[in-house]
């Protein structure tokens, strides 16, 4: 069946802008909703093995939920487009051509996920489109030179496309008028059970790689690209998350769970997430070199989300396709430098199925 598109008002921003919720859907198969505040992915309705459609990403029922102070104070970035640079940068800085750019801290002493007012809090221009076999929205934002102290005027386009087979693609395109760094991602929190009061530990997870990036006490990659063999980061065959996450391991202890980037190899499928209870399965592929996996270690019931549920630790898993964190300061990592005249591009495809 052909995918369809509809839109409705989702709320009004503090500055008085009307925020629109766009839904891309195929009846009884998938419904994806996104909004122009933060180019945020708000809903993902999928059938279970009995055909029951349920929401499988954390979020809020209306814009007010996203604006509430208790949520904003928690730096969770639920469903947000994160930029200019996802994650942390060591020393809150980076250097291009001998000039060091100091970035403002927003989470305690840390510059996280783009800073004080990152892309997650911007109002994006939205252009819905329909083709013969897809529907989608392109969000556009022009980030001024010096925003959050990053150099260059950056124009960025984030496109969500639902195709006739029910696959969702998120693609990124960006240009800059000066040398700068860029590493955007989407920060959705998945829980395929459809019940956000359930932990994701029963989900089976697979990542098609031998390598991950160990972190230091500041949650920054040490620079080592380590082999997963013999570590709790070995998901080379699908394993329940519960089987790995309770292992005695220094890296798990540092992050309170998994909060690590996997170095991807070129493969058709980079990861899968499967919930045996409902049969829902997500299959991920990407052009990005890394997959930051975060088992919502810092959620702590401090705000109410969809249906009034207070999201707890392990209520979800984030699968953030991106360049390696802190790549701007780690010359051995694939580069996040964007030069004038170049086009940054990245694509991630989410496919969904139901298994018996
Ligand atoms: C980071 C975590 C952070 C979380 C929420 C993840 O991408 O890796 O350390 O707590 O986002 O902001």
Boltz pocket constraint, residues with backbone or C-beta under 6 A from the ligand:
constraints:
  - pocket:
      binder: B
      contacts: [[A, 74], [A, 75], [A, 76], [A, 77], [A, 87], [A, 113], [A, 219], [A, 259], [A, 260], [A, 292], [A, 293], [A, 294], [A, 298], [A, 318], [A, 320]]
      max_distance: 6.0
